[in-house]
Amino acid sequence: MKFIFDIKNPQQQYIQITAEIKSSGDETEIFLPAWRPGRYELGDFAKNINHFGVFNEKGEDLPFAKQNKNTWLVQSKGTEVLIVKYSYYAAELNAGSTYLDATQLYVNPVNCCVFTDDTYDDEISVQLNIPDEWKVANPLKTINKQFKASNFDELADSPFICSSQLQHKSYEVDGTTFHIWLNGIIKPDWERLIVDFKKFTESQIKRFLIFPTDEYHFLCQIVPYKLYHGVEHCKSTVIALGPSYAVFGELYKELLGVSSHELYHTWNVKAIRPIEWTPYDFKKESYSKLGYIAEGVTTYMGDLFLYKSGVFTLDQYLLEMNTQIQKHKDNFGRYNYSVADSSFDTWLDGYTPGAPARKVSIYTEGCLLSFMLDVHLLKFTDNNYRLDDVMTNLYHKYAIKGIGVTEEIYQTEIEKFTNTSMQWFFDDYVNGTKDYTPELIKCFNAVGLKLYSAYSGSEFASYLGAKIITESNETTVLSIYPNSPLDTAGAIIGDKVISVNDIVINNDAEEWAKFFRDDDVTVTVARKGQLIQLQLPKGNRTNQLYYKRYYLRKIADDKLTQEQKQTFESWSDLD
Ligand SMILES: [Zn+2]
């Protein structure tokens, strides 16, 4: 099987793709992936396909018809090799997309490469017709603008960047070479970058004992505007980050955060993989309830390894944890839909805010549940074993052998250490919606951390019960706290705040709300072309905080028990 990529008019952002595929006989079904690993929702990449045609070796048209949105049925009788030609519109630039302009060809093959069942495991050669002066960043070794993938899975998992702007450095850990590629307008601080990357890479490999591949590539798309995104692959990750000027400034911790997270995925998801994704079925939705392992454990461990390896201070680490606690607390979906069910439904609304209070995040809930499991493992093993021992076992006992993971396997591997049933944990918190705040606080306390809550900094959020956002001189209600003053008064999501006590607001809704803190308040909103007055309930509004700010602090050393000190040491220790 062969693919040829041409970029005749890059400004039009269409990549001309030619695929030579062995015919399946009288009829050949040709598929384009409907989704990409890392994003468990339909991507419907076929919407970017134009000029689709199929020819025989003589260049004669072969008849075809679409069977569904990403499948073509070709009449291929008497033809050995089909020449499939199409253009792919590549105008989206993120960590999982395919993009073309005059400076670069960036391909995520799972977006734009077709396949057939019969040739899925065949070797694939790829030819890139690109300018001679462009460099190529590709985990599959590219020589003379050509490379090979051992099968479609490997091709689909191997994004590459061809560009005139690539910068490159590498480092070694335990015999593995790690390449860092930066594409775009960026002035890298290589020394700092490599010191930090080496630390979290070493610490992760130390825990898993081996790294799954002999080479790894961080492919970073640095853009001049705000962007934060990463996607994992077996031998690489694509990270999209911006604005450029902040990457080695205030965004540096995000660069480290996403890089450590994606590297951890090399073991967890690319190797330790839910059974439903073993192997991947690119043709249709692939439902799994295990997103709390795939993304949850990765979110937890990605940050924790930054702390354990000394890249993050404890305070920096706790800030990341605070973000997860805040998201958990602010989402009332936690009372309505379990993280396992929310994982199943990522295909429906996993990547949009969606209906209020309907579901939870596999990242946030998965991270906090992982922390709690980590502490329980320490507790039941006299501080001898942790969640990363469970993950190491999953890697060596299942992933290496290509066996997919189930909830039962995960729970069993945990219970081998705890020696006591953890069924309650999975029933109540993973598959159930029981409030786990008390358990979470106990776990924080076990490692000497204390959770505090306070006024959120927003009058609207804390005292009136609505989160608002002000953009382009317009103040909009984003979310409403159930039974808060604004909820009782009839505010709805999307309302535009016009005035507070008849004072027209001008980017200062918060200030006027604060000004009238002790008075009766009427908020006027615009809603679907009408002005509506919302009378807030009379009486003292400051005796209750609705939306709060949550933050973790380490308990002072002299107030810690010996047990807390030991548990903290074992929890944060690398060995
Ligand atoms: Zn992830």
Boltz pocket constraint, residues with backbone or C-beta under 6 A from the ligand:
constraints:
  - pocket:
      binder: B
      contacts: [[A, 230], [A, 232], [A, 261], [A, 265], [A, 294], [A, 295], [A, 298]]
      max_distance: 6.0
